Amino acid sequence: MPLQRLEEVERSLTNLSGEFARLAAENVTYSNKLLFLEENDHRHDENIKHIKESTIKMEIQFSAIMGKFDSLENKIFSLLQQANKDSGSERKMWLDFVKYIIGITIGVIVANQFLGR
């Protein structure tokens, strides 16, 4: 009977050794998967860091572009104001010129009426 018990223990150990081998293989597989996930996590962290840096750079560039648009808008506004002022002074100059021409024409007509008869 002790011999049978010993054989039974040996069979159980043989079965357990196969189970231990399977568990060891699974352990290696899961360890590799864990390493792979940790590498992916590290790579994703680096990508997120680069995205944040790029976002900051884009915000700076956007602010610079908006500043240039604002200055361009101010320049266009001042040019339009200057054009309106120039247009007003030009219009006044033409009105003065027309008054001068009309005055001379009236003077010539009056002189012609009095001197021409």
Phi, psi and omega in degrees: 000318177298330180291319178296320179297321179293318178296321179295320178294320179297318178296319179296318179294322178297315177298319180292324179295322175297318179295320178296322178297317178297316179296322178295319178296317177297321179299316178297316180299312180292327176295318177296318178297319179296317177299317179298316179295321178294320177296317177298318179300315179296317180296319178295321176299318178296318179297318178297320179298316179295322179295318178297317179297317178296321179296318178297317179297319179294323178296320178296315179295320178298317179297319179296317180295317179296323176298319178292321177297319179297316180293323177296318178298317178296319179295317179297318179298315180293325177294321178295320177297317180295321179296320178295320178295316179296321180295319178295316180290325178293319178298318179297321179296317179294320178297318177298319180296316179297319178299318180297314180296317179296317179299315179295319180297315178297318178299319179293319179296314180296315180298321179294324181292316184276324184267335185281346182267000000 
